[in-house]
Amino acid sequence: MTFEPIRLGVVGLGRAFVLMLPAFRADPRFRLVAAAEPRAESRSAFESDFGGKTYSDIKELCTDPRIEAVYIASPHEFHGDHAVLAAGAGKHLLVDKPLAINLSEGGRIITAARAGGVHLITGPSHSFDAPVKLAADIIESGEFGRLRMIQALNYTDFLYRPRRPEELSTASGGGVIFSQAVHQIDVVRLLAGSKATRLVAMTGNWDAARPTEGAFSALMQFESGTFATLTYSGYAHFDSDLWMNNISELGTQKPPAAYGNARRTLAQVPHPDEIALKTARTYMCETEGPRATEHEHFGPVIALCDHADLKLTPSGVEIFADTSRSFRAAPAPDRPRGGVLDALWGAVRADEEPIQTGEWGLASLEACQAILESARTGLPVGLKHQISVPSWKGTP
Ligand SMILES: NC(=O)c1ccc[n+]([C@@H]2O[C@H](COP(=O)([O-])OP(=O)(O)OC[C@H]3O[C@@H](n4cnc5c(N)ncnc54)[C@H](O)[C@@H]3O)[C@@H](O)[C@H]2O)c1
């Protein structure tokens, strides 16, 4: 079969790009042709690995006529400006989560994409994981009755991984709400199908040396009557991946000897050197990480229907029905992050809208903002920018 690969430009050659690289490398439908990145080391690594053209400023990248779509993987406080520039230059957009850090920036991106006549996808996020899609399909089929309740939980050492100063400042989009809650919100919204209506939450900001939200619990209500609890701690010592068959977020086996690595490493560096640690995790050359053997995931998720509880695993969905237990496997992961790249390919080459559009990303961003507001005021927050999954047909 012959096809024309999508010529892609990357904005930001940092950690997010490193995590997407195995996906781009494994998928012949994409060719990395250019990148915009202020750091010279990563620009020259990109040129030598991909032979592509690099720019220190996104404005120059946007004038490159070869580029059809851009993957925006710059820090999230820049997503608004970067996405608006690229959309204005007629490039399709894959904007890493969160879409932006406030609703007006998110709205500006959506308006620019519409005006530029380009597709806008918010991702990757864990709502693209194949077991999440499988569970959503089972729920939507009504096979086990109505969906009543969802629980999503994740305990990690997120706050103790190397961070830039902005990643520890809520005003700049730092903390676990913008970077991590957004994954859980995406997953829960996809499973629930209907529009979220309101949310109440509490947050934890417990380490004065890292003064941002590191934990939260939220209770979300949906139009269908389903409710969901979302709990995340980035201060954790217990690692909830142990409840996911010891498979990491990226679908790889977790070596037990890695226990405590994040805190151990951080304790060894004087504070200013943390930036160097973070930079060491950005793109410097092509590296082969451990191969994913299972799907990516974002911690334990259980969806309770009238006649079965569905437990998501890194390989599929365990079904605890009224009188029997069974397992449905998600299609084996033939390549990393296939879901988000299928969405990008479908949008650019076949004009198909995925679920995770700009409006989808804005709705998840609104829920992130609502977590912060509810924690501040102690009150529930009504949600106004929510959308349902397009195939949602109402409560069966
Ligand atoms: N989906 C995922 O799995 C995932 C994982 C990590 C990060 N992210 C998201 O990716 C984004 C980047 O986070 P990160 O952890 O990779 O940060 P990072 O600091 O590792 O990388 C950001 C990169 O952008 C570059 N940059 C800074 N200013 C720029 C500019 N004006 N133009 C172009 N490039 C610029 C930096 O030099 C750096 O290389 C965030 O929105 C984050 O939420 C997503």
The ligand as an SDF file (V2000), in Angstrom:
LIG
                    3D

 44 48  0  0  0  0  0  0  0  0999 V2000
    1.5630   13.2300   27.2200 N   0  0  0  0  0  0  0  0  0  0  0  0
    2.6450   12.9410   27.9100 C   0  0  0  0  0  0  0  0  0  0  0  0
    2.9820   11.7580   28.1270 O   0  0  0  0  0  0  0  0  0  0  0  0
    3.4980   14.0500   28.4430 C   0  0  0  0  0  0  0  0  0  0  0  0
    4.6200   13.7660   29.2010 C   0  0  0  0  0  0  0  0  0  0  0  0
    5.4180   14.8150   29.6170 C   0  0  0  0  0  0  0  0  0  0  0  0
    5.0370   16.1120   29.3060 C   0  0  0  0  0  0  0  0  0  0  0  0
    3.8950   16.3570   28.6020 N   0  0  0  0  0  0  0  0  0  0  0  0
    3.4770   17.7220   28.2350 C   0  0  0  0  0  0  0  0  0  0  0  0
    4.4160   18.2140   27.2970 O   0  0  0  0  0  0  0  0  0  0  0  0
    4.6680   19.5940   27.5060 C   0  0  0  0  0  0  0  0  0  0  0  0
    6.1690   19.7960   27.7620 C   0  0  0  0  0  0  0  0  0  0  0  0
    6.5360   19.1740   28.9920 O   0  0  0  0  0  0  0  0  0  0  0  0
    7.9490   18.5040   29.1650 P   0  0  0  0  0  0  0  0  0  0  0  0
    7.9090   17.7070   30.4180 O   0  0  0  0  0  0  0  0  0  0  0  0
    8.3440   17.8340   27.8850 O   0  0  0  0  0  0  0  0  0  0  0  0
    8.8560   19.7710   29.4230 O   0  0  0  0  0  0  0  0  0  0  0  0
   10.4160   19.9030   29.0600 P   0  0  0  0  0  0  0  0  0  0  0  0
   10.9240   21.0550   29.8230 O   0  0  0  0  0  0  0  0  0  0  0  0
   11.1050   18.5870   29.2300 O   0  0  0  0  0  0  0  0  0  0  0  0
   10.4100   20.2200   27.5140 O   0  0  0  0  0  0  0  0  0  0  0  0
    9.9300   21.4170   26.9700 C   0  0  0  0  0  0  0  0  0  0  0  0
   10.8140   21.7540   25.7970 C   0  0  0  0  0  0  0  0  0  0  0  0
   10.2770   22.8970   25.1630 O   0  0  0  0  0  0  0  0  0  0  0  0
   11.3760   23.7650   24.9090 C   0  0  0  0  0  0  0  0  0  0  0  0
   10.8920   25.1460   24.8020 N   0  0  0  0  0  0  0  0  0  0  0  0
   10.8410   26.0960   25.7690 C   0  0  0  0  0  0  0  0  0  0  0  0
   10.4060   27.2500   25.2380 N   0  0  0  0  0  0  0  0  0  0  0  0
   10.1620   27.0140   23.9250 C   0  0  0  0  0  0  0  0  0  0  0  0
    9.7200   27.8220   22.8580 C   0  0  0  0  0  0  0  0  0  0  0  0
    9.3800   29.1100   23.0430 N   0  0  0  0  0  0  0  0  0  0  0  0
    9.6170   27.2700   21.6240 N   0  0  0  0  0  0  0  0  0  0  0  0
    9.9180   25.9570   21.4240 C   0  0  0  0  0  0  0  0  0  0  0  0
   10.3620   25.1440   22.4160 N   0  0  0  0  0  0  0  0  0  0  0  0
   10.4590   25.6730   23.6480 C   0  0  0  0  0  0  0  0  0  0  0  0
   12.3350   23.5610   26.0650 C   0  0  0  0  0  0  0  0  0  0  0  0
   13.6270   24.0120   25.7760 O   0  0  0  0  0  0  0  0  0  0  0  0
   12.2420   22.0620   26.2310 C   0  0  0  0  0  0  0  0  0  0  0  0
   13.1260   21.3720   25.3860 O   0  0  0  0  0  0  0  0  0  0  0  0
    3.8060   20.0030   28.6830 C   0  0  0  0  0  0  0  0  0  0  0  0
    2.6060   20.5630   28.2000 O   0  0  0  0  0  0  0  0  0  0  0  0
    3.5320   18.6960   29.4040 C   0  0  0  0  0  0  0  0  0  0  0  0
    2.3010   18.6790   30.0970 O   0  0  0  0  0  0  0  0  0  0  0  0
    3.1450   15.3490   28.1430 C   0  0  0  0  0  0  0  0  0  0  0  0
  1  2  1  0
  2  3  2  0
  2  4  1  0
  4  5  1  0
  4 44  2  0
  5  6  2  0
  6  7  1  0
  7  8  2  0
  8  9  1  0
  8 44  1  0
  9 10  1  0
  9 42  1  0
 10 11  1  0
 11 12  1  0
 11 40  1  0
 12 13  1  0
 13 14  1  0
 14 15  2  0
 14 16  1  0
 14 17  1  0
 17 18  1  0
 18 19  2  0
 18 20  1  0
 18 21  1  0
 21 22  1  0
 22 23  1  0
 23 24  1  0
 23 38  1  0
 24 25  1  0
 25 26  1  0
 25 36  1  0
 26 27  1  0
 26 35  1  0
 27 28  2  0
 28 29  1  0
 29 30  1  0
 29 35  2  0
 30 31  1  0
 30 32  2  0
 32 33  1  0
 33 34  2  0
 34 35  1  0
 36 37  1  0
 36 38  1  0
 38 39  1  0
 40 41  1  0
 40 42  1  0
 42 43  1  0
M  CHG  2   8   1  16  -1
M  END
$$$$
